[in-house]
Amino acid sequence: MAFKHITSRDNPIYKQLRKLADNARERKKSGLTLLEGVHLIEAYVHTLGEPTLLIIPEGHSSAEASALMQQLVDVDTIMLPTLMYADLTPVATSSGIMAMVPIPTLAVPAQPKVALLIEAIQDPGNLGSMLRTALAAGVQVAYLSKGCTDAWSPKALRGGQGAQLILPVVEQEDAVARVDAFEGLTLALTMHGESLYQQSLNQPVLLAVGNEGAGISDALQQAVYQCVTIPMAYTQHHAMESLNAAAATAVALFECKRQREAGGSIAGNDVSV
């Protein structure tokens, strides 16, 4: 293991790390990204192998970070002053360890049974949360449209908590073309449409979810087989218009999972509000 103590912001290694932290184009060009925290690095090691480089701050790292370093004694490590380290991390309070890793290329199923299409999501934390939910709900591939935030940014990776290391993510997709090519039921989650709970989801399904503010584009709504909505509870004094994108995605994908495990039955669903 090589160990370097870097104190200058002009150091070429540090300059590269700053680019990886801040620039999606640099991540795509180099095929590298940064993982922050013990959990993400352990997930990477468990699924894909050792990282390329470890980054630690001056001073004391957490006990968990120190234990992880003992496991990765053959990995090159750099130490940075606290402020330089803070410029790289996506969180206010770090566990005291980051890693530079190759972005994995995961096999995409030719005919997925459950797929998620995410259109123009801008917030990396939202995107990471949606990918984490998708993995937990049994989605086999996530397609990200042109205009989506980068799935491999440190903030998106933090939100995904390792989902991107297991779930195939296809970026820069033509959303309408992807819907047209999908062999199965295509649904768009919108504010107005048929009840999600009245759909039979025990078949190949592609669920499209839209931008946090604008929702699904008109072109994508026209392309899917059906626009569906999650029925909202209301009272005399208050009515909810919609859930946020990440919450709505979770509801829809776990309804799909529930139906598939139950053999596709939609009987017994109470859709009254």
C-alpha positions as YAML, in Angstrom:
chain: A
units: angstrom
residues:
- id: 1
  name: MET
  ca: [0.00, 0.00, 0.00]
- id: 2
  name: ALA
  ca: [1.23, 3.48, -0.88]
- id: 3
  name: PHE
  ca: [0.41, 6.29, 1.55]
- id: 4
  name: LYS
  ca: [0.54, 9.99, 0.69]
- id: 5
  name: HIS
  ca: [-0.17, 13.05, 2.79]
- id: 6
  name: ILE
  ca: [-1.45, 15.74, 0.40]
- id: 7
  name: THR
  ca: [-1.71, 19.32, 1.64]
- id: 8
  name: SER
  ca: [-1.86, 21.35, -1.58]
- id: 9
  name: ARG
  ca: [-5.00, 22.00, -3.59]
- id: 10
  name: ASP
  ca: [-2.76, 22.10, -6.67]
- id: 11
  name: ASN
  ca: [-1.81, 18.47, -6.27]
- id: 12
  name: PRO
  ca: [-2.96, 16.57, -9.42]
- id: 13
  name: ILE
  ca: [-4.53, 13.75, -7.40]
- id: 14
  name: TYR
  ca: [-6.58, 16.22, -5.39]
- id: 15
  name: LYS
  ca: [-7.59, 18.08, -8.54]
- id: 16
  name: GLN
  ca: [-8.86, 14.82, -10.01]
- id: 17
  name: LEU
  ca: [-10.84, 14.06, -6.85]
- id: 18
  name: ARG
  ca: [-12.46, 17.52, -6.96]
- id: 19
  name: LYS
  ca: [-13.51, 16.94, -10.55]
- id: 20
  name: LEU
  ca: [-15.00, 13.56, -9.67]
- id: 21
  name: ALA
  ca: [-16.92, 15.11, -6.78]
- id: 22
  name: ASP
  ca: [-18.32, 17.99, -8.82]
- id: 23
  name: ASN
  ca: [-18.46, 17.07, -12.49]
- id: 24
  name: ALA
  ca: [-20.63, 14.42, -14.15]
- id: 25
  name: ARG
  ca: [-18.71, 14.77, -17.39]
- id: 26
  name: GLU
  ca: [-15.46, 13.92, -15.62]
- id: 27
  name: ARG
  ca: [-17.05, 10.87, -14.03]
- id: 28
  name: LYS
  ca: [-18.29, 9.66, -17.42]
- id: 29
  name: LYS
  ca: [-14.93, 10.38, -19.09]
- id: 30
  name: SER
  ca: [-12.82, 8.64, -16.47]
- id: 31
  name: GLY
  ca: [-15.26, 5.89, -15.52]
- id: 32
  name: LEU
  ca: [-14.59, 6.70, -11.87]
- id: 33
  name: THR
  ca: [-16.60, 8.09, -8.96]
- id: 34
  name: LEU
  ca: [-16.35, 8.68, -5.21]
- id: 35
  name: LEU
  ca: [-18.04, 6.73, -2.44]
- id: 36
  name: GLU
  ca: [-18.48, 8.37, 0.96]
- id: 37
  name: GLY
  ca: [-18.82, 6.41, 4.16]
- id: 38
  name: VAL
  ca: [-18.16, 2.96, 5.52]
- id: 39
  name: HIS
  ca: [-21.47, 1.45, 4.38]
- id: 40
  name: LEU
  ca: [-21.04, 2.34, 0.71]
- id: 41
  name: ILE
  ca: [-17.42, 1.25, 0.58]
- id: 42
  name: GLU
  ca: [-18.23, -2.05, 2.29]
- id: 43
  name: ALA
  ca: [-21.06, -2.59, -0.20]
- id: 44
  name: TYR
  ca: [-18.67, -1.99, -3.06]
- id: 45
  name: VAL
  ca: [-16.07, -4.37, -1.63]
- id: 46
  name: HIS
  ca: [-18.70, -7.04, -1.05]
- id: 47
  name: THR
  ca: [-20.13, -6.87, -4.58]
- id: 48
  name: LEU
  ca: [-17.33, -5.62, -6.83]
- id: 49
  name: GLY
  ca: [-13.96, -5.81, -5.08]
- id: 50
  name: GLU
  ca: [-11.43, -3.40, -3.66]
- id: 51
  name: PRO
  ca: [-11.53, 0.33, -4.44]
- id: 52
  name: THR
  ca: [-8.81, 2.10, -6.41]
- id: 53
  name: LEU
  ca: [-7.96, 4.63, -3.69]
- id: 54
  name: LEU
  ca: [-8.93, 5.45, -0.10]
- id: 55
  name: ILE
  ca: [-9.20, 9.07, 1.09]
- id: 56
  name: ILE
  ca: [-9.10, 9.97, 4.77]
- id: 57
  name: PRO
  ca: [-8.94, 13.28, 6.69]
- id: 58
  name: GLU
  ca: [-6.27, 14.39, 9.10]
- id: 59
  name: GLY
  ca: [-7.14, 13.60, 12.69]
- id: 60
  name: HIS
  ca: [-9.25, 10.71, 13.88]
- id: 61
  name: SER
  ca: [-11.63, 8.72, 11.69]
- id: 62
  name: SER
  ca: [-14.49, 6.77, 13.21]
- id: 63
  name: ALA
  ca: [-13.87, 3.34, 14.67]
- id: 64
  name: GLU
  ca: [-15.79, 1.81, 11.76]
- id: 65
  name: ALA
  ca: [-13.61, 3.63, 9.22]
- id: 66
  name: SER
  ca: [-10.44, 2.54, 10.99]
- id: 67
  name: ALA
  ca: [-11.63, -1.07, 11.01]
- id: 68
  name: LEU
  ca: [-12.39, -0.89, 7.29]
- id: 69
  name: MET
  ca: [-8.92, 0.45, 6.57]
- id: 70
  name: GLN
  ca: [-7.46, -2.56, 8.38]
- id: 71
  name: GLN
  ca: [-9.36, -4.78, 5.93]
- id: 72
  name: LEU
  ca: [-8.07, -2.84, 2.92]
- id: 73
  name: VAL
  ca: [-4.40, -2.64, 3.82]
- id: 74
  name: ASP
  ca: [-3.31, -3.20, 0.19]
- id: 75
  name: VAL
  ca: [-5.26, -0.21, -1.17]
- id: 76
  name: ASP
  ca: [-3.38, 3.05, -1.80]
- id: 77
  name: THR
  ca: [-4.43, 5.77, 0.65]
- id: 78
  name: ILE
  ca: [-4.15, 9.55, 0.77]
- id: 79
  name: MET
  ca: [-4.64, 11.81, 3.78]
- id: 80
  name: LEU
  ca: [-6.04, 15.33, 3.34]
- id: 81
  name: PRO
  ca: [-6.38, 18.35, 5.62]
- id: 82
  name: THR
  ca: [-9.86, 18.58, 7.11]
- id: 83
  name: LEU
  ca: [-11.06, 21.45, 4.91]
- id: 84
  name: MET
  ca: [-9.78, 19.85, 1.72]
- id: 85
  name: TYR
  ca: [-11.47, 16.60, 2.68]
- id: 86
  name: ALA
  ca: [-14.73, 18.44, 3.43]
- id: 87
  name: ASP
  ca: [-14.72, 19.86, -0.10]
- id: 88
  name: LEU
  ca: [-15.03, 16.32, -1.45]
- id: 89
  name: THR
  ca: [-17.68, 14.83, 0.81]
- id: 90
  name: PRO
  ca: [-21.42, 15.21, 0.10]
- id: 91
  name: VAL
  ca: [-22.36, 15.16, 3.80]
- id: 92
  name: ALA
  ca: [-21.86, 17.62, 6.63]
- id: 93
  name: THR
  ca: [-20.64, 14.96, 9.04]
- id: 94
  name: SER
  ca: [-18.47, 12.30, 7.48]
- id: 95
  name: SER
  ca: [-17.47, 8.98, 8.99]
- id: 96
  name: GLY
  ca: [-13.92, 9.84, 7.92]
- id: 97
  name: ILE
  ca: [-13.35, 7.71, 4.85]
- id: 98
  name: MET
  ca: [-14.02, 7.96, 1.12]
- id: 99
  name: ALA
  ca: [-13.01, 5.80, -1.82]
- id: 100
  name: MET
  ca: [-12.38, 6.32, -5.51]
- id: 101
  name: VAL
  ca: [-13.82, 3.40, -7.46]
- id: 102
  name: PRO
  ca: [-14.50, 2.37, -11.06]
- id: 103
  name: ILE
  ca: [-18.12, 2.83, -12.08]
- id: 104
  name: PRO
  ca: [-19.43, -0.72, -12.64]
- id: 105
  name: THR
  ca: [-21.02, -1.92, -15.86]
- id: 106
  name: LEU
  ca: [-23.86, -4.25, -14.93]
- id: 107
  name: ALA
  ca: [-25.66, -6.61, -17.30]
- id: 108
  name: VAL
  ca: [-29.09, -5.33, -18.38]
- id: 109
  name: PRO
  ca: [-31.80, -7.97, -18.85]
- id: 110
  name: ALA
  ca: [-33.08, -8.11, -22.42]
- id: 111
  name: GLN
  ca: [-36.69, -8.58, -21.34]
- id: 112
  name: PRO
  ca: [-37.08, -7.27, -17.77]
- id: 113
  name: LYS
  ca: [-40.15, -8.29, -15.81]
- id: 114
  name: VAL
  ca: [-40.23, -5.04, -13.83]
- id: 115
  name: ALA
  ca: [-38.54, -1.86, -15.04]
- id: 116
  name: LEU
  ca: [-38.49, 1.73, -13.81]
- id: 117
  name: LEU
  ca: [-38.23, 4.70, -16.17]
- id: 118
  name: ILE
  ca: [-37.25, 7.96, -14.45]
- id: 119
  name: GLU
  ca: [-37.80, 11.12, -16.46]
- id: 120
  name: ALA
  ca: [-35.86, 14.32, -15.79]
- id: 121
  name: ILE
  ca: [-35.42, 13.93, -12.02]
- id: 122
  name: GLN
  ca: [-33.14, 16.76, -10.88]
- id: 123
  name: ASP
  ca: [-32.37, 16.14, -7.22]
- id: 124
  name: PRO
  ca: [-29.59, 13.57, -6.71]
- id: 125
  name: GLY
  ca: [-30.90, 12.61, -3.27]
- id: 126
  name: ASN
  ca: [-34.33, 11.90, -4.74]
- id: 127
  name: LEU
  ca: [-32.80, 9.84, -7.52]
- id: 128
  name: GLY
  ca: [-30.73, 7.81, -5.09]
- id: 129
  name: SER
  ca: [-33.76, 7.17, -2.91]
- id: 130
  name: MET
  ca: [-35.80, 6.03, -5.93]
- id: 131
  name: LEU
  ca: [-33.08, 3.62, -7.02]
- id: 132
  name: ARG
  ca: [-32.79, 2.24, -3.49]
- id: 133
  name: THR
  ca: [-36.55, 1.67, -3.42]
- id: 134
  name: ALA
  ca: [-36.48, 0.11, -6.88]
- id: 135
  name: LEU
  ca: [-33.88, -2.44, -5.82]
- id: 136
  name: ALA
  ca: [-35.85, -3.31, -2.69]
- id: 137
  name: ALA
  ca: [-39.06, -3.73, -4.71]
- id: 138
  name: GLY
  ca: [-37.53, -6.14, -7.22]
- id: 139
  name: VAL
  ca: [-37.00, -3.82, -10.18]
- id: 140
  name: GLN
  ca: [-34.56, -5.40, -12.65]
- id: 141
  name: VAL
  ca: [-33.40, -2.26, -14.48]
- id: 142
  name: ALA
  ca: [-33.78, 1.50, -14.07]
- id: 143
  name: TYR
  ca: [-33.77, 3.67, -17.18]
- id: 144
  name: LEU
  ca: [-32.90, 7.34, -16.72]
- id: 145
  name: SER
  ca: [-34.02, 9.78, -19.39]
- id: 146
  name: LYS
  ca: [-31.94, 12.51, -20.92]
- id: 147
  name: GLY
  ca: [-32.02, 15.41, -18.48]
- id: 148
  name: CYS
  ca: [-31.87, 13.26, -15.34]
- id: 149
  name: THR
  ca: [-29.26, 14.06, -12.74]
- id: 150
  name: ASP
  ca: [-26.21, 11.81, -12.70]
- id: 151
  name: ALA
  ca: [-26.78, 8.48, -10.95]
- id: 152
  name: TRP
  ca: [-23.07, 8.29, -10.02]
- id: 153
  name: SER
  ca: [-22.69, 11.61, -8.25]
- id: 154
  name: PRO
  ca: [-21.61, 11.30, -4.60]
- id: 155
  name: LYS
  ca: [-25.01, 12.63, -3.44]
- id: 156
  name: ALA
  ca: [-26.98, 10.19, -5.60]
- id: 157
  name: LEU
  ca: [-24.80, 7.32, -4.43]
- id: 158
  name: ARG
  ca: [-25.31, 8.40, -0.83]
- id: 159
  name: GLY
  ca: [-29.08, 8.43, -1.38]
- id: 160
  name: GLY
  ca: [-29.00, 5.03, -3.08]
- id: 161
  name: GLN
  ca: [-26.99, 3.43, -0.25]
- id: 162
  name: GLY
  ca: [-25.40, 0.96, -2.65]
- id: 163
  name: ALA
  ca: [-28.36, 0.35, -4.98]
- id: 164
  name: GLN
  ca: [-26.37, 1.50, -8.04]
- id: 165
  name: LEU
  ca: [-23.82, -1.22, -7.34]
- id: 166
  name: ILE
  ca: [-26.44, -3.96, -7.83]
- id: 167
  name: LEU
  ca: [-29.31, -2.54, -9.90]
- id: 168
  name: PRO
  ca: [-28.47, -1.94, -13.58]
- id: 169
  name: VAL
  ca: [-28.90, 1.77, -14.36]
- id: 170
  name: VAL
  ca: [-29.09, 2.88, -18.00]
- id: 171
  name: GLU
  ca: [-28.62, 6.63, -18.42]
- id: 172
  name: GLN
  ca: [-29.39, 9.09, -21.22]
- id: 173
  name: GLU
  ca: [-32.34, 7.04, -22.49]
- id: 174
  name: ASP
  ca: [-34.86, 8.28, -25.03]
- id: 175
  name: ALA
  ca: [-37.90, 7.82, -22.79]
- id: 176
  name: VAL
  ca: [-40.49, 7.49, -25.56]
- id: 177
  name: ALA
  ca: [-38.35, 5.05, -27.53]
- id: 178
  name: ARG
  ca: [-37.82, 2.95, -24.40]
- id: 179
  name: VAL
  ca: [-41.59, 2.76, -23.80]
- id: 180
  name: ASP
  ca: [-42.21, 1.82, -27.43]
- id: 181
  name: ALA
  ca: [-39.62, -0.97, -27.22]
- id: 182
  name: PHE
  ca: [-40.86, -2.44, -23.94]
- id: 183
  name: GLU
  ca: [-42.70, -5.75, -24.30]
- id: 184
  name: GLY
  ca: [-45.30, -5.49, -21.58]
- id: 185
  name: LEU
  ca: [-47.54, -3.06, -19.74]
- id: 186
  name: THR
  ca: [-46.32, 0.55, -19.69]
- id: 187
  name: LEU
  ca: [-47.71, 2.92, -17.06]
- id: 188
  name: ALA
  ca: [-47.02, 6.56, -16.25]
- id: 189
  name: LEU
  ca: [-47.53, 7.76, -12.69]
- id: 190
  name: THR
  ca: [-49.47, 11.04, -12.91]
- id: 191
  name: MET
  ca: [-51.74, 13.22, -10.78]
- id: 192
  name: HIS
  ca: [-54.79, 12.25, -12.82]
- id: 193
  name: GLY
  ca: [-55.55, 8.87, -14.31]
- id: 194
  name: GLU
  ca: [-56.90, 5.43, -13.51]
- id: 195
  name: SER
  ca: [-56.29, 4.12, -10.00]
- id: 196
  name: LEU
  ca: [-52.98, 2.32, -9.64]
- id: 197
  name: TYR
  ca: [-54.77, -0.25, -7.47]
- id: 198
  name: GLN
  ca: [-57.09, -1.25, -10.31]
- id: 199
  name: GLN
  ca: [-54.23, -2.31, -12.59]
- id: 200
  name: SER
  ca: [-53.24, -5.94, -12.98]
- id: 201
  name: LEU
  ca: [-49.49, -5.86, -12.49]
- id: 202
  name: ASN
  ca: [-48.63, -9.56, -12.63]
- id: 203
  name: GLN
  ca: [-47.03, -9.23, -16.07]
- id: 204
  name: PRO
  ca: [-43.96, -7.43, -17.44]
- id: 205
  name: VAL
  ca: [-44.39, -3.82, -16.27]
- id: 206
  name: LEU
  ca: [-42.54, -0.59, -16.99]
- id: 207
  name: LEU
  ca: [-43.43, 2.23, -14.62]
- id: 208
  name: ALA
  ca: [-42.56, 5.80, -15.64]
- id: 209
  name: VAL
  ca: [-42.09, 8.50, -12.98]
- id: 210
  name: GLY
  ca: [-41.57, 12.15, -13.82]
- id: 211
  name: ASN
  ca: [-39.83, 15.32, -12.75]
- id: 212
  name: GLU
  ca: [-40.36, 16.62, -9.20]
- id: 213
  name: GLY
  ca: [-42.27, 19.70, -10.38]
- id: 214
  name: ALA
  ca: [-43.47, 19.13, -13.92]
- id: 215
  name: GLY
  ca: [-44.24, 15.42, -13.65]
- id: 216
  name: ILE
  ca: [-44.40, 13.19, -16.73]
- id: 217
  name: SER
  ca: [-43.95, 14.96, -20.06]
- id: 218
  name: ASP
  ca: [-46.87, 15.10, -22.48]
- id: 219
  name: ALA
  ca: [-44.92, 13.03, -25.00]
- id: 220
  name: LEU
  ca: [-44.33, 10.24, -22.49]
- id: 221
  name: GLN
  ca: [-47.95, 10.31, -21.33]
- id: 222
  name: GLN
  ca: [-48.99, 9.82, -24.94]
- id: 223
  name: ALA
  ca: [-46.55, 6.93, -25.39]
- id: 224
  name: VAL
  ca: [-47.53, 4.75, -22.41]
- id: 225
  name: TYR
  ca: [-50.48, 2.38, -22.39]
- id: 226
  name: GLN
  ca: [-52.08, 3.97, -19.32]
- id: 227
  name: CYS
  ca: [-51.64, 6.93, -16.99]
- id: 228
  name: VAL
  ca: [-52.29, 5.92, -13.39]
- id: 229
  name: THR
  ca: [-52.57, 7.77, -10.11]
- id: 230
  name: ILE
  ca: [-52.33, 6.91, -6.43]
- id: 231
  name: PRO
  ca: [-55.70, 7.73, -4.82]
- id: 232
  name: MET
  ca: [-55.35, 10.35, -2.11]
- id: 233
  name: ALA
  ca: [-57.24, 10.55, 1.16]
- id: 234
  name: TYR
  ca: [-59.09, 13.79, 1.74]
- id: 235
  name: THR
  ca: [-61.19, 15.48, 4.39]
- id: 236
  name: GLN
  ca: [-63.62, 18.35, 4.34]
- id: 237
  name: HIS
  ca: [-60.83, 20.78, 5.18]
- id: 238
  name: HIS
  ca: [-57.79, 19.35, 3.44]
- id: 239
  name: ALA
  ca: [-56.92, 17.49, 0.24]
- id: 240
  name: MET
  ca: [-53.53, 16.24, -0.84]
- id: 241
  name: GLU
  ca: [-52.75, 16.80, -4.50]
- id: 242
  name: SER
  ca: [-49.83, 14.39, -4.82]
- id: 243
  name: LEU
  ca: [-46.95, 12.63, -3.13]
- id: 244
  name: ASN
  ca: [-43.38, 13.61, -3.87]
- id: 245
  name: ALA
  ca: [-41.66, 11.65, -6.64]
- id: 246
  name: ALA
  ca: [-39.69, 9.32, -4.36]
- id: 247
  name: ALA
  ca: [-42.67, 8.48, -2.14]
- id: 248
  name: ALA
  ca: [-44.98, 7.91, -5.12]
- id: 249
  name: THR
  ca: [-42.39, 5.62, -6.70]
- id: 250
  name: ALA
  ca: [-42.21, 3.56, -3.51]
- id: 251
  name: VAL
  ca: [-46.00, 3.15, -3.29]
- id: 252
  name: ALA
  ca: [-46.32, 2.12, -6.93]
- id: 253
  name: LEU
  ca: [-43.40, -0.31, -6.99]
- id: 254
  name: PHE
  ca: [-44.41, -2.07, -3.80]
- id: 255
  name: GLU
  ca: [-47.99, -2.40, -5.08]
- id: 256
  name: CYS
  ca: [-46.47, -4.11, -8.09]
- id: 257
  name: LYS
  ca: [-44.41, -6.36, -5.83]
- id: 258
  name: ARG
  ca: [-47.46, -7.15, -3.68]
- id: 259
  name: GLN
  ca: [-49.54, -8.17, -6.67]
- id: 260
  name: ARG
  ca: [-46.81, -10.29, -8.21]
- id: 261
  name: GLU
  ca: [-46.28, -12.17, -4.96]
- id: 262
  name: ALA
  ca: [-50.06, -12.65, -4.65]
- id: 263
  name: GLY
  ca: [-50.35, -13.96, -8.20]
- id: 264
  name: GLY
  ca: [-51.62, -10.73, -9.72]
- id: 265
  name: SER
  ca: [-54.87, -10.49, -7.78]
- id: 266
  name: ILE
  ca: [-56.22, -7.00, -7.22]
- id: 267
  name: ALA
  ca: [-59.17, -8.23, -5.19]
- id: 268
  name: GLY
  ca: [-59.53, -6.72, -1.75]
- id: 269
  name: ASN
  ca: [-57.92, -3.41, -2.56]
- id: 270
  name: ASP
  ca: [-59.85, -0.52, -1.07]
- id: 271
  name: VAL
  ca: [-59.49, 2.37, -3.49]
- id: 272
  name: SER
  ca: [-62.16, 4.62, -1.99]
- id: 273
  name: VAL
  ca: [-60.98, 7.95, -0.59]
...
